[in-house]
Amino acid sequence: MEAVWMQQMTASSPVSRLMIHGRTLREVVDSHHAWLEDRGGIRADLRGVSMAGQDLQYIRLPRAILTGVAFIDANLTGADLSGSNLRGADFRNATLVNADLTGANLAKANMTRCWLAEANLSEAHIDDVFLRQATLRECRMYDVRLSRCDFTGAMLKGVMMNHAVIRECMFVECDLEKSCFLHARAHRTRFMASKMDEANFTAVQAPACDFTGVQAHSVKFTRAVLNQSVFARAFVMNCDFREANLNTVDFSAAVLSESVFGEASLMATDLREAVMQGARELTPLQLSQARTSYGTVLPNGTKGPYVKGFGSELAPKR
């Protein structure tokens, strides 16, 4: 990767001749590397510079000052921007496939329609960032901190957000298939109308989140804390809710067929009009504590409300 970047930095290369505060980009990068290696040099400071449309594949600028830089339509494939200050940077339509952004400060950046497939944003601080229609397929975001970010329409298939801290973000109409939020903490975050088949939300803490209308087939919610969240009109089939905190969750008109609820807490859980046919490991106590209605389809296929003593909590044997 270093060799690719050096080839681009030949004297005849247009990008090598790009002038930044009186120096060529090649000179800026070389001086920055000397600074990183404690050989003198100067830390790269490109604040406010325009790199729009530039071919910057595999550029290495870790810990650089890149606030407000315009990377619109730039090619940053394989770039190393780890630990850099990218506050307010403009990455619209930029390509950052396999880029390293670990520990970067991306507050107030614009990453609309940005291509971040297989990039690494672990431990990054991402506040007030636009990521609408961005592609983050198989992106690594371990221990990332997200606040007030907009991922509307983003492609997040296979994204890894283990131990992430997520506050007041929007994952509306996203593709979250096979994503992993293991031990993540989310609060007042919206996942409305997203596709999240085979996702892993094991041990997630996501109180007061909005999952209205999600498509969630075979999702793991084991030991998840979901109290006060909304799953109204959601398709939550064959999911694992064992040992989950589902107190006061709104499952009204949701489809919960074949899902498992062993030892889950269902105090004041709204199951009115919900379809629970085939749901397993439910007890009379659990269903008595929940709210059912005449429109609720109970685990044995009969319609509610649930009444003890009729065995309607038992799903038909397979």
Helices and strands as residue ranges (DSSP letters): H 2-8, G 15-17, E 19-20, E 23-24, H 25-36, E 125-127, E 145-147, E 165-167, E 185-187, H 284-289
